[in-house]
């Protein structure tokens, strides 16, 4: 078994260094390792005196599947952040520019972006994916307003990733602080915070998010705080970000509180108190590093979950407000044209699945490496 | 048992009050500004807004506002000013059969398949079928439900008419049609849960298999199949049962809003979705209250059932 961080080290990654049965490793889901290989490695001599983060890194490094999917996620992030470059230099159009009356040159033919339908269908035909035959214009086709789907997909990706990562950051921060307060002070502080978690828990996640999203999106936020006023318009991205981070607080906060409550009983906390360390220092300097691995795993998985929640909210009209593109609003716009222009629905959907899947697989790999016993439960 | 019952009921009432207050906070206090403008909707004129401000008590202290909101919700007059004659409570009542049919059918499917998938995956751990199931489960939980629903409806019900296309047929009207119309929505809603539960169950089984009593049973020469079902599965299912209670209540209480919307099932969730599209807040208030109240009621009932079945839970 692992002889990782010495027991006296207060701010180690003790969670990951607890003795684990090797069978636990065998159940690591997508890792290519066999139990025997891992056991062999962990019994190796080189393990002594290594930091727990290094040990976790060694386990993670062997998980090629997790790395492949991390690479895909990074690729998606990079592609989306290059959206303005793509729009300017390749597609030569913006995310909100209409090309209803324009034509595109494909090969030697001029093809209209929006054509009158000659077949039995009513309405107009929309230019489908040109792939690369129109010099980068309308690579993934046009939408019902003659806008370039590829450009909107990338800009929509920026929105979805901003909301997803932003809300994951806020949500993780708030739940860590609440869990630390509850776990450290116990007593009535713990009682209040636990009841707060329970109350959010009493609502179905999606219903609570819709209620908040709808209430805030209709007229924005207007707070008069005496000294200054806070005013956020209904279409602002801050609203879905805050809504999503709020509704998921108990899903991280609850399991973390449990871990912290048991850590609170450990000798190193007692020692810190005896040394006269301040509560803040004990919470953030002593206890937090011990749950850091769990927090990291939660954070990865919650980004994936938040991207899904954002898409669902936007699809229902209570999230990102049109005309701003996000993956959810793109699907929502495209759904009525599924039979004539299926790419409008397929393309953003595939983008969501790829992003969320890559985060889920990487998050799983991370959990297997850092904290195999963590039971993460997130729903949507 | 009687003490437990009374204590639990008092607790439930307190939670209901707290939940209703949160709903009040969400719709009236948290957004700030003038709540009357939000309640009145997009098409309201100044006179409407003025009436609502007075009628909902927005010009009086917050406890009066809370009282007025609850009075309106429970006397079914949430929508009075803005939409003559439309009663939110009646609309929700109309949606309940569809929502419950969807939830009960989907829950049956997801429970059955997740146990099947979890067991197969666990007993073949590390082999090809396990890898395949794991990948499928991961894809399943990474797909937006509404996207899967849109594609399923288009490819299986519109393009190829294998399944009937959306809409809800009441059970009392035609049980066979009720079944066929709900089959696709059931499976779409179940996919996410199958993926999730299957993975949890797989982990639990793998943990349980290493317990001493399982080894003892095997050493005694008990039939391996019997060990799996009687010893391993029974204990691995306990966390699943707890999860199931929560999720089932959530789906019953309006959590299946996306599936309902995509398949036009005219349930409670779809009513909320249409109200969002029309920027009507009062129905959303109604549905949120309904959903939260339902979940609190349901979990209390589940607690009673547990206490009845398992005496250890009952406090003395």
Contacts between the chains, C-beta under 8 A, distances in Angstrom:
chain1	res1	chain2	res2	distance
A	21	B	210	6.8
A	23	B	206	7.0
A	23	B	210	5.7
A	26	B	125	6.8
A	26	B	126	6.4
A	26	B	206	7.8
A	27	B	125	6.4
A	27	B	202	7.6
A	27	B	203	6.4
A	27	B	206	4.5
A	29	B	134	5.2
A	29	B	199	7.6
A	30	B	131	7.7
A	30	B	134	6.4
A	30	B	135	7.6
A	30	B	138	7.8
A	34	B	126	7.5
A	195	B	18	7.8
A	198	B	15	7.7
A	199	B	15	7.5
A	199	B	18	5.7
A	199	B	19	6.5
A	199	B	22	6.0
A	202	B	15	6.6
A	202	B	19	5.4
A	202	B	292	5.5
A	202	B	295	5.7
A	202	B	296	5.7
A	203	B	19	7.6
A	203	B	22	7.9
A	203	B	288	7.3
A	203	B	291	6.7
A	203	B	292	5.0
A	203	B	295	7.2
A	204	B	250	4.2
A	204	B	251	7.7
A	204	B	253	5.5
A	204	B	254	6.0
A	204	B	255	3.6
A	204	B	291	5.6
A	204	B	295	6.9
A	205	B	250	7.5
A	205	B	255	7.3
A	206	B	255	5.7
A	206	B	257	5.8
A	206	B	258	7.1
A	207	B	253	7.2
A	207	B	254	5.0
A	207	B	255	6.3
A	207	B	257	6.9
A	207	B	269	8.0
A	207	B	272	7.4
A	207	B	287	7.1
A	207	B	288	5.8
A	207	B	291	4.7
A	207	B	292	7.6
A	208	B	26	8.0
A	208	B	288	7.4
A	210	B	257	7.0
A	210	B	272	6.4
A	210	B	276	6.7
A	210	B	284	6.9
A	210	B	288	7.8
A	211	B	23	7.3
A	211	B	26	5.4
A	211	B	27	7.2
A	211	B	284	5.9
A	211	B	285	7.7
A	211	B	288	4.3
A	212	B	26	5.6
A	212	B	30	7.4
A	214	B	275	7.9
A	214	B	276	5.1
A	214	B	279	8.0
A	214	B	281	6.6
A	214	B	284	5.2
A	215	B	26	5.6
A	215	B	27	5.0
A	215	B	30	7.0
A	215	B	31	5.3
A	215	B	38	6.8
A	215	B	281	6.6
A	215	B	284	7.6
A	216	B	30	7.4
A	216	B	31	5.3
A	218	B	31	7.9
A	218	B	38	5.0
A	218	B	279	5.7
A	218	B	281	6.7
A	219	B	31	6.5
A	219	B	33	5.8
A	219	B	34	7.9
A	219	B	37	5.9
A	219	B	38	5.2
A	220	B	31	7.4
A	220	B	33	7.4
A	221	B	30	7.8
A	221	B	31	5.7
A	221	B	32	5.7
A	221	B	33	7.7
A	222	B	31	7.1
A	222	B	32	4.1
A	222	B	33	3.4
A	223	B	32	4.3
A	224	B	32	7.0
A	230	B	32	7.6
A	304	B	142	7.1
A	308	B	142	7.7
A	308	B	144	5.7
A	311	B	144	5.0
A	311	B	146	7.9
A	311	B	147	7.7
A	312	B	144	6.3
A	312	B	145	7.3
A	312	B	146	6.4
A	312	B	258	5.8
A	315	B	144	7.5
A	315	B	146	5.2
A	315	B	258	7.1
A	316	B	257	6.9
A	316	B	258	7.2
A	316	B	261	6.9
A	316	B	273	5.3
A	316	B	276	5.8
A	317	B	273	7.5
A	317	B	276	4.7
A	317	B	277	5.4
A	318	B	276	5.2
A	328	B	144	7.9
A	331	B	144	7.5
A	331	B	146	7.3
A	331	B	147	5.9
A	331	B	150	7.3
A	335	B	150	5.5
A	338	B	150	6.4
A	338	B	154	4.7
A	338	B	158	7.8
A	339	B	154	6.9
A	339	B	158	6.7
A	339	B	159	7.4
A	342	B	154	7.6
A	345	B	147	7.2
A	345	B	150	5.9
A	345	B	151	7.4
A	346	B	151	7.8
A	349	B	143	7.9
A	349	B	144	6.7
A	349	B	147	4.1
A	349	B	150	8.0
A	349	B	151	7.4
A	352	B	143	7.9
A	352	B	144	5.6
A	352	B	147	6.9
A	353	B	139	7.1
A	353	B	142	5.5
A	353	B	143	5.5
A	353	B	144	7.7
A	353	B	147	7.8
A	356	B	142	4.1
A	356	B	143	7.9
A	357	B	138	6.3
A	357	B	139	6.2
A	357	B	142	4.0
A	360	B	138	5.7
A	360	B	141	6.8
A	360	B	142	5.4
A	361	B	138	6.2
A	364	B	138	7.8
A	377	B	243	7.5
A	379	B	196	7.6
A	379	B	247	7.0
A	379	B	250	7.7
